[in-house]
Amino acid sequence: MNSSKQNHSSDTVAQGTPLDYSSAMYRVYFEVGEHQGMAKQAIEAYLGPERSKNLVVLPYGYECELAIQCVPDIVRELAQQNIAVYQVVRYAKTINVWK
């Protein structure tokens, strides 16, 4: 097989999320260096009052439900506030939609 040619099934190509600009929502975990609730405040500000009600506080971070294209925005906001982001974990897609 020629190394410059790669065989990809359409399923493999379609599974990536960087190009997912749909309203589909995922559970996402942000592991952060929290200080005086600053990370929580930043995430809540992005989510808004209604979605913030479902923010789950965990020992080293927060879990929330959002559209995948929101992840870079939240990471950027945390970084601008000098809040360390140690990892972001995307869990399963949910049945809800981002409106």
CYANA upper distance limits for C-alpha pairs under 8 A (distance plus 0.5 A):
  1 MET  CA      5 LYS  CA      8.07
  8 HIS  CA     12 THR  CA      6.69
  8 HIS  CA     13 VAL  CA      7.12
  9 SER  CA     13 VAL  CA      7.13
 10 SER  CA     14 ALA  CA      6.61
 11 ASP  CA     15 GLN  CA      6.76
 12 THR  CA     16 GLY  CA      8.15
 16 GLY  CA     20 ASP  CA      8.06
 17 THR  CA     68 ILE  CA      7.51
 18 PRO  CA     68 ILE  CA      8.40
 18 PRO  CA     69 GLN  CA      7.96
 20 ASP  CA     68 ILE  CA      7.36
 20 ASP  CA     69 GLN  CA      7.39
 21 TYR  CA     67 ALA  CA      8.44
 21 TYR  CA     68 ILE  CA      7.95
 21 TYR  CA     69 GLN  CA      6.57
 22 SER  CA     67 ALA  CA      7.98
 23 SER  CA     67 ALA  CA      6.48
 23 SER  CA     97 VAL  CA      5.62
 23 SER  CA     98 TRP  CA      5.26
 23 SER  CA     99 LYS  CA      7.59
 24 ALA  CA     67 ALA  CA      6.22
 24 ALA  CA     68 ILE  CA      8.14
 24 ALA  CA     93 LYS  CA      7.61
 24 ALA  CA     94 THR  CA      7.90
 24 ALA  CA     95 ILE  CA      8.12
 24 ALA  CA     96 ASN  CA      7.24
 24 ALA  CA     97 VAL  CA      5.46
 24 ALA  CA     98 TRP  CA      6.89
 25 MET  CA     65 GLU  CA      6.72
 25 MET  CA     66 LEU  CA      5.39
 25 MET  CA     67 ALA  CA      4.84
 25 MET  CA     68 ILE  CA      7.16
 25 MET  CA     93 LYS  CA      6.27
 25 MET  CA     94 THR  CA      6.10
 25 MET  CA     95 ILE  CA      7.70
 25 MET  CA     96 ASN  CA      6.39
 25 MET  CA     97 VAL  CA      5.98
 25 MET  CA     98 TRP  CA      6.74
 26 TYR  CA     65 GLU  CA      5.90
 26 TYR  CA     66 LEU  CA      6.05
 26 TYR  CA     67 ALA  CA      6.62
 26 TYR  CA     68 ILE  CA      7.12
 26 TYR  CA     90 ARG  CA      7.27
 26 TYR  CA     91 TYR  CA      6.77
 26 TYR  CA     92 ALA  CA      6.22
 26 TYR  CA     93 LYS  CA      4.72
 26 TYR  CA     94 THR  CA      5.90
 27 ARG  CA     63 GLU  CA      7.31
 27 ARG  CA     64 CYS  CA      6.13
 27 ARG  CA     65 GLU  CA      4.93
 27 ARG  CA     66 LEU  CA      7.15
 27 ARG  CA     90 ARG  CA      6.69
 27 ARG  CA     91 TYR  CA      5.57
 27 ARG  CA     92 ALA  CA      6.58
 27 ARG  CA     93 LYS  CA      7.13
 27 ARG  CA     94 THR  CA      7.51
 28 VAL  CA     63 GLU  CA      6.00
 28 VAL  CA     64 CYS  CA      5.99
 28 VAL  CA     65 GLU  CA      6.55
 28 VAL  CA     66 LEU  CA      7.72
 28 VAL  CA     88 VAL  CA      7.50
 28 VAL  CA     89 VAL  CA      6.12
 28 VAL  CA     90 ARG  CA      5.09
 28 VAL  CA     91 TYR  CA      6.24
 29 TYR  CA     61 GLY  CA      7.55
 29 TYR  CA     62 TYR  CA      6.17
 29 TYR  CA     63 GLU  CA      4.79
 29 TYR  CA     64 CYS  CA      7.13
 29 TYR  CA     87 GLN  CA      8.46
 29 TYR  CA     88 VAL  CA      6.08
 29 TYR  CA     89 VAL  CA      5.51
 29 TYR  CA     90 ARG  CA      7.03
 29 TYR  CA     91 TYR  CA      8.22
 30 PHE  CA     61 GLY  CA      5.95
 30 PHE  CA     62 TYR  CA      5.82
 30 PHE  CA     63 GLU  CA      6.80
 30 PHE  CA     85 VAL  CA      7.62
 30 PHE  CA     86 TYR  CA      8.28
 30 PHE  CA     87 GLN  CA      6.61
 30 PHE  CA     88 VAL  CA      5.23
 30 PHE  CA     89 VAL  CA      7.21
 31 GLU  CA     60 TYR  CA      6.12
 31 GLU  CA     61 GLY  CA      4.76
 31 GLU  CA     62 TYR  CA      7.13
 31 GLU  CA     85 VAL  CA      6.48
 31 GLU  CA     86 TYR  CA      5.90
 31 GLU  CA     87 GLN  CA      5.69
 31 GLU  CA     88 VAL  CA      6.78
 32 VAL  CA     39 ALA  CA      7.69
 32 VAL  CA     60 TYR  CA      6.80
 32 VAL  CA     61 GLY  CA      5.79
 32 VAL  CA     62 TYR  CA      8.50
 32 VAL  CA     83 ILE  CA      7.43
 32 VAL  CA     84 ALA  CA      6.03
 32 VAL  CA     85 VAL  CA      5.02
 32 VAL  CA     86 TYR  CA      6.12
 32 VAL  CA     87 GLN  CA      7.85
 33 GLY  CA     39 ALA  CA      8.30
 33 GLY  CA     60 TYR  CA      7.84
 33 GLY  CA     61 GLY  CA      8.25
 33 GLY  CA     83 ILE  CA      6.58
 33 GLY  CA     84 ALA  CA      5.54
 33 GLY  CA     85 VAL  CA      7.03
 33 GLY  CA     86 TYR  CA      7.97
 34 GLU  CA     38 MET  CA      7.05
 34 GLU  CA     39 ALA  CA      6.29
 34 GLU  CA     40 LYS  CA      8.37
 34 GLU  CA     60 TYR  CA      8.13
 34 GLU  CA     61 GLY  CA      8.03
 34 GLU  CA     83 ILE  CA      7.53
 34 GLU  CA     84 ALA  CA      8.37
 35 HIS  CA     39 ALA  CA      7.79
 37 GLY  CA     41 GLN  CA      6.67
 38 MET  CA     42 ALA  CA      6.70
 38 MET  CA     83 ILE  CA      8.28
 39 ALA  CA     43 ILE  CA      6.70
 39 ALA  CA     78 LEU  CA      7.01
 39 ALA  CA     83 ILE  CA      7.14
 40 LYS  CA     44 GLU  CA      6.50
 40 LYS  CA     62 TYR  CA      7.97
 41 GLN  CA     45 ALA  CA      6.49
 42 ALA  CA     46 TYR  CA      6.88
 42 ALA  CA     74 ILE  CA      8.34
 42 ALA  CA     77 GLU  CA      7.49
 42 ALA  CA     78 LEU  CA      7.15
 43 ILE  CA     47 LEU  CA      6.67
 43 ILE  CA     52 SER  CA      8.50
 43 ILE  CA     74 ILE  CA      7.12
 43 ILE  CA     78 LEU  CA      8.49
 44 GLU  CA     48 GLY  CA      6.33
 44 GLU  CA     49 PRO  CA      7.53
 44 GLU  CA     51 ARG  CA      8.41
 44 GLU  CA     52 SER  CA      5.73
 44 GLU  CA     55 LEU  CA      8.27
 45 ALA  CA     49 PRO  CA      8.10
 46 TYR  CA     74 ILE  CA      7.54
 47 LEU  CA     51 ARG  CA      5.96
 47 LEU  CA     52 SER  CA      6.19
 48 GLY  CA     52 SER  CA      6.41
 49 PRO  CA     53 LYS  CA      7.24
 51 ARG  CA     55 LEU  CA      7.73
 51 ARG  CA     65 GLU  CA      8.47
 54 ASN  CA     64 CYS  CA      7.04
 54 ASN  CA     65 GLU  CA      8.19
 55 LEU  CA     62 TYR  CA      7.22
 55 LEU  CA     63 GLU  CA      6.43
 55 LEU  CA     64 CYS  CA      5.44
 55 LEU  CA     65 GLU  CA      8.28
 56 VAL  CA     62 TYR  CA      6.04
 56 VAL  CA     63 GLU  CA      5.46
 56 VAL  CA     64 CYS  CA      6.78
 57 VAL  CA     61 GLY  CA      6.90
 57 VAL  CA     62 TYR  CA      5.38
 57 VAL  CA     63 GLU  CA      7.19
 58 LEU  CA     62 TYR  CA      6.02
 58 LEU  CA     63 GLU  CA      7.82
 66 LEU  CA     70 CYS  CA      7.22
 66 LEU  CA     71 VAL  CA      8.45
 66 LEU  CA     98 TRP  CA      7.20
 67 ALA  CA     71 VAL  CA      8.10
 67 ALA  CA     97 VAL  CA      8.14
 67 ALA  CA     98 TRP  CA      6.51
 69 GLN  CA     73 ASP  CA      8.16
 70 CYS  CA     74 ILE  CA      6.86
 71 VAL  CA     75 VAL  CA      6.74
 72 PRO  CA     76 ARG  CA      6.49
 73 ASP  CA     77 GLU  CA      6.67
 74 ILE  CA     78 LEU  CA      6.67
 75 VAL  CA     79 ALA  CA      6.63
 75 VAL  CA     85 VAL  CA      7.64
 76 ARG  CA     80 GLN  CA      6.59
 77 GLU  CA     81 GLN  CA      6.94
 78 LEU  CA     82 ASN  CA      6.92
 78 LEU  CA     83 ILE  CA      5.63
 78 LEU  CA     84 ALA  CA      7.74
 78 LEU  CA     85 VAL  CA      7.87
 79 ALA  CA     83 ILE  CA      5.85
 79 ALA  CA     84 ALA  CA      7.08
 79 ALA  CA     85 VAL  CA      7.94
